Amino acid sequence: MVVKWIFRQFIRLQVYIYRRSGGKRLGHVRGNPLLLLTTVGRKTGKQRVTPVMYMRDGDNYVIVAANAGARRNPGWFANLQANPQTTIEVDGMTRTVMAHKASKEEKGRLWPQFVERAPFLEGYTKKTTRDIPVIILQPL
């Protein structure tokens, strides 16, 4: 319980610093860029902001619902499925995007590129039996 509270406080601080610096501070994890993903809680209706590692694919942003290899997808993934039109903050700008889970073919192309940039993701697949979703965020 205390660990969860500390983690939430760190995320709040990270979001605050990311916004204040336009993503220049606390805008990377293990050398990979982060964006701020805003989702609307499917049960609560409350906005949630989550820092998420991303890569670019043309005009699109690609994120992974790895959840560090946990048994379940992160909460933001279910929120995106319920409300796929959302906003991201990246490079000092806020953009409206439409999210969709990558098809098998899209994931087959994108996953290896993501793992090349973030090799630790491959370890997450060994920690879980679930298929880790790849999500494409297409700017509107």
Secondary structure in CASP SS format (residue, H / E / C, confidence):
PFRMAT SS
TARGET T0000
AUTHOR 0000-0000-0000
METHOD secondary structure of the structure
MODEL  1
M C 1.00
V H 1.00
V H 1.00
K H 1.00
W H 1.00
I H 1.00
F H 1.00
R H 1.00
Q H 1.00
F H 1.00
I H 1.00
R H 1.00
L H 1.00
Q H 1.00
V H 1.00
Y H 1.00
I H 1.00
Y H 1.00
R H 1.00
R H 1.00
S H 1.00
G C 1.00
G C 1.00
K C 1.00
R C 1.00
L C 1.00
G C 1.00
H E 1.00
V E 1.00
R C 1.00
G C 1.00
N E 1.00
P E 1.00
L E 1.00
L E 1.00
L E 1.00
L E 1.00
T E 1.00
T E 1.00
V E 1.00
G C 1.00
R C 1.00
K C 1.00
T C 1.00
G C 1.00
K C 1.00
Q E 1.00
R E 1.00
V E 1.00
T E 1.00
P E 1.00
V E 1.00
M E 1.00
Y E 1.00
M E 1.00
R E 1.00
D E 1.00
G C 1.00
D C 1.00
N E 1.00
Y E 1.00
V E 1.00
I E 1.00
V E 1.00
A C 1.00
A C 1.00
N H 1.00
A H 1.00
G H 1.00
A C 1.00
R C 1.00
R C 1.00
N C 1.00
P C 1.00
G H 1.00
W H 1.00
F H 1.00
A H 1.00
N H 1.00
L H 1.00
Q H 1.00
A H 1.00
N C 1.00
P C 1.00
Q E 1.00
T E 1.00
T E 1.00
I E 1.00
E E 1.00
V E 1.00
D C 1.00
G C 1.00
M E 1.00
T E 1.00
R E 1.00
T E 1.00
V E 1.00
M E 1.00
A E 1.00
H E 1.00
K E 1.00
A C 1.00
S C 1.00
K H 1.00
E H 1.00
E H 1.00
K H 1.00
G H 1.00
R H 1.00
L H 1.00
W H 1.00
P H 1.00
Q H 1.00
F H 1.00
V H 1.00
E H 1.00
R H 1.00
A C 1.00
P C 1.00
F H 1.00
L H 1.00
E H 1.00
G H 1.00
Y H 1.00
T H 1.00
K H 1.00
K H 1.00
T C 1.00
T C 1.00
R C 1.00
D C 1.00
I C 1.00
P C 1.00
V E 1.00
I E 1.00
I E 1.00
L E 1.00
Q E 1.00
P E 1.00
L C 1.00
END
